């Protein structure tokens, strides 16, 4: 086995539009060695973003088809590659590091892995992945906070994603679990990361500590997250979403990076912004002290005011305002951001803007 197999895998991941930046310390290689053994890294470095059956992969790699099928299934169960569809006829594809391989290490990570990831986030990941548009993830506003008279586009309703799915799963939030491992974090609900699929058998692969759930359970978790002041995030696309994260800025790697202004294009704000009516604001401070995740609400003597540069339009401040002074307002038409249609369109646009050729991936 080649000694530089992990370097090949790192380059393969960095060729993806999501990127896997190289660091001076080489911490990204240490992460890969935690997640993959050499044989797994060798296969992962040759997987394509286009889904393939095990026979196709075996033919490309010169392997035994039956052994390749078993090996790929094992890798999918470990969150090293993506597995799609029912067991018979399963298709497999390459995973980006973030969002992808990293999140699927939930059941396997330990304190050493968390410390390596935090090092990588600080050294390169946060800044590098936030340099170019389109943003990787998007804020989806609390629907209850949007006035009835305002137009809400289909892709902006997080409940729509849950409603039209055919299968659902729930797992712990990897970010909160990470922070707990290194003695940080918060006491927000741990088990509220929601995945879903338009395939009724979408969750028959055992991975990342997820458990199958019902549609109603997923919808209830959305509501509970809003009550806790958590921010809904998902892919920055219009259709074919497969997850909703419910995030806090003390733990979420993306929100932390955005709040520290390290990666302005890591996260797309929603098409709304919070507004406070000074005449009805009672200056209780609940919005600023307990709800706003981005520190976007500031005291102005006898009332509070929203800083539009920091507001991400999540709406979690609106639902607990005792005087009704807070509301979400839709941005002007020239500020409305329409994301790519789906993950394929996002991938192509991101590749073009980052200059990545995706060599060996398609």
KALIN-V20924 format. One record per pair of residues at least 24 apart in sequence whose ideal C-beta (glycine too) atoms are under 10 Angstrom apart, sorted by the first residue. I is the first residue (numbers start at 1). GAP is how many residues later the second one is. Records with the same first field share a line. If there is no record, write none. Layout:
BEGIN
I: GAP  GAP
END
This chain:
BEGIN
1: 36  37  38  40  41
2: 36  39  40  43
3: 35
4: 25
5: 27  31  32  33  34  35  36  37  38  39  40
6: 24  25  26  27  29  30  32  35  36  38  39
7: 25  34  38
8: 33  34  36  37  38  352
9: 24  26  27  29  31  32  33  34  35  36  37  38  71  88
10: 31  35  87
11: 34  348  349
12: 29  32  33  34  35  36  82  347  348  349
13: 31  32  81  82  83  84  85  87  88  348
14: 82  83  114  342
15: 34  79  336  341  342  343  344  345  346
16: 33  78  79  80  81  84  331  334  335  338  340  342  345
17: 32  79  115  117  119  329  330  331  332  333  334  335  336  337  338  339  341  344
18: 77  78  79  80  81  82  111  118  328  329  332  333  336  338
19: 77  78  79  105  106  109  110  112  113  117  331  335  337
20: 76  77  78  80  81  100  104  105  108  109
21: 76  99  102  103  104  105  106  107  108  110
22: 102  106
23: 96  97  99  100  101  102  105
24: 99  100
25: 94  95  98  99
27: 88  89  90  91  92  93  94  95  96  97  98
28: 69  88  89  91  92  95  96  97
29: 87
30: 82  83  85  86  89  90
31: 66  70  71  74  81  82  85  86  88  89
32: 48  65  69  84
33: 83
34: 71  74  75  76  78  79  82  83
35: 43  44  45  62  66  67  69  70  73  74  78  81
36: 39  42  44  65
37: 43
39: 32  36
40: 31  34  35  38  40  41
41: 39
43: 25  28  29  32  37  38  49
44: 31  36  37  50  51  57
45: 49  315
46: 48  314  315
47: 25  28  33  34  35  45  46  47  48  313  314
48: 44  45  46  310  312  313  314
49: 33  44  45  46  47  294  295  298  309  311  312  313
50: 41  43  44  294  311  312
51: 31  32  33  34  39  40  41  42  43
52: 39  40  41  42
53: 32  36  37  38  39
54: 35  36  37  38
56: 35  36
57: 24  34  35  36
68: 24
73: 132
76: 28  129  130  131
77: 27  30  128  129  130  131
78: 26  27  29  30  129  130
79: 24  25  26  27  28  29  30  126  128  129  130
80: 24  25  28  127
82: 123  125
83: 121  122  124
84: 113  115  118  121
85: 112  114  116  117  119  120
86: 113  114  115  116  118  119
87: 114  117  118
88: 113
90: 111  114  115
93: 268
94: 266  267  268
96: 40  251
97: 28  32
98: 27  31  38  39  155  156  168
99: 37  38  134  135  136  143  144  146  155
102: 72  76  151
103: 68  70  71  72  90  92  105  140  142  150
104: 67  70  103  104  105  106
105: 69  73  102  103  104
106: 65  66  67  68  71  72  87  101  102  103  104
107: 64  65  67  70  99  100  101  102  103
108: 99  100  101
109: 65  68  69  72  99
110: 71
111: 67  70  71  72
112: 69
113: 65  68
114: 60  63  64  65  66  67  68  70
115: 63  66  67
117: 57  61  136
118: 60  61  64  66  135
120: 133
121: 132  133  135  136  141  142
122: 135  138  140
125: 128  132  137  138  141
126: 127  128  130  131  132  134  136  137  140
127: 130  133  135  136  137  139
128: 134  135  138  226
129: 124  125  128  133  134  136  137  225
130: 124  127  128  131  132  133  134  135  136  137
131: 132  133  134  135  222  223
132: 133  217  218  220  221  222  223
133: 103  131  132  135  204  206  216  217  220  221
134: 102  103  131  134  203  205  206  211  212  213  215  216  219
135: 100  101  119  123  128  129  130  131  132  133  134  202  204  211  215
136: 97  99  100  118  127  129  130  131  132  210  214
137: 96  97  98  99  100  106  108  110  115  117  118  121  129  130  131
138: 94  95  96  97  98  99  100  103  129  130  131  132  133  174  199  201
139: 92  93  94  95  97  108  116  119  128  129  130  131  132  133  154  155  172  173  174  175  176
140: 82  91  92  93  94  101  104  105  128  130  173  174  175
141: 85  90  91  128  129  130  131  132  133  171  172  173  174  175  177  187
142: 80  81  83  84  85  87  88  89  90  128  130  171  172  173  174  175  176  177  186
143: 79  80  83  89  172  185
144: 79  82  171  174  175  184
145: 81  127  129  168  169  170  171  172  173  174  175  176  181  182  183
146: 124  126  167  169  172  181  182  183  184
147: 125  171  180  181  182  183
149: 181
150: 121  122  177  178  179  180
151: 120  179  185
152: 119  120  176  178
153: 85  118  177  183  185
154: 84  85
155: 79  81  82  83  84  86  116  183  184  186
156: 82  114  115  116  157  174  183
158: 36  61  64  67  68  74  75  76  83  86  88
159: 59  60  63  64  73  85
160: 79  81
161: 33  35  57  61  71  73  74  78  79  80  81  82  83
162: 32  34  53  54  55  56  57  59  60  79  82
163: 33  52  55  56
164: 32  34  51  75  77
165: 29  30  31  32  33  34  35  37  50  53  76  77
166: 30  31  32  33  34  35  36  49
167: 28  29  30  31  32  33  34  35  36  37  45  46  47  48
168: 26  27  28  29  34  35  42  43  44  45  46  47  48  49  50  51  53
169: 24  25  26  27  28  33  34  36  38  39  41  42  43  44  48  49  74
170: 24  25  26  33  39  40  41  42  43  44  47  48  51
171: 24  36  37  38  39  40  42  72
172: 36  37  38  39
173: 57  72  73  74  75  78  79
174: 34  35  71  77  78  79
175: 70  72  73  75  76  77  78  79  80  81
176: 70  71  72  74  75  76
177: 32  74
178: 73  75
179: 69  71  72  73  74  77
180: 71
184: 66  67
185: 63  65  66
186: 42  62  63  64  65
187: 41  61
188: 36  37  40  41  42  58  59  60  62  63
189: 32  35  36  38  39  41  57  59
191: 30
192: 26  28  29  30  32  33  36  38  52  53  54  55
193: 28  50  51  52  53  54
194: 24  25  27  28  31  38  40  48  49  50  51  52
195: 46  47  48  49  50
196: 45  46  47  48
197: 45  46
198: 42  44
202: 40
218: 26
221: 25
222: 24
225: 91
226: 88  89  90  92  93  94
227: 89  92  93
228: 63  88
229: 61  62  63  64  85  87  88  90  91
230: 25  63  84  86
231: 24  36  39  62  63  81  82  83  84  85
232: 38  82  83  84
233: 34  35  79  81
235: 33  104  105  107  108  111
236: 29  31  32  101  103  104  107  110  114
237: 102  103  104  105  106  107  108  109  110
238: 100  101  102  103  104  107  108
239: 100  101  102  103  104  106
240: 101  102  103  104  105  106
241: 101  102
242: 101
247: 46  67
248: 45
249: 43  44  45  46  63
250: 43
252: 41
255: 38  39  57  59
258: 35  36  52  54
259: 34  35  36  37  51  53
261: 49
265: 88
267: 45
268: 44  45  69  71
269: 25  39  41  42  43  44  45  62  66  68
270: 41  42  43  44  45  58  60  61  67
271: 42  57  59  60  61  64  65  66  67
272: 39  40  41  42  43  46  55  56  57  58  59  64
273: 33  35  38  39  40  42  54  55  56  57  58  62
274: 32  33  34  37  38  39  40  41  42  43  44  47  52  53  54  55
275: 30  31  33  36  43  50  51  52  53  54
276: 24  27  28  29  30  41  42  45  47  49  50  51
277: 26  44  46  47  48  49  50
278: 24  25  26  27  47
279: 24  44  46
280: 41  43  44  45  46
281: 24  40  42  43  44  45
282: 39  40  41  42  43
283: 40  42
284: 36  37  38  39  41
286: 31  34  35  36  37  40
287: 29  30  31  33  34  35  38  39
288: 29
290: 26  27  30
291: 24  25  26  27  28  29  30  35
292: 24  25  34
293: 24
297: 29
END
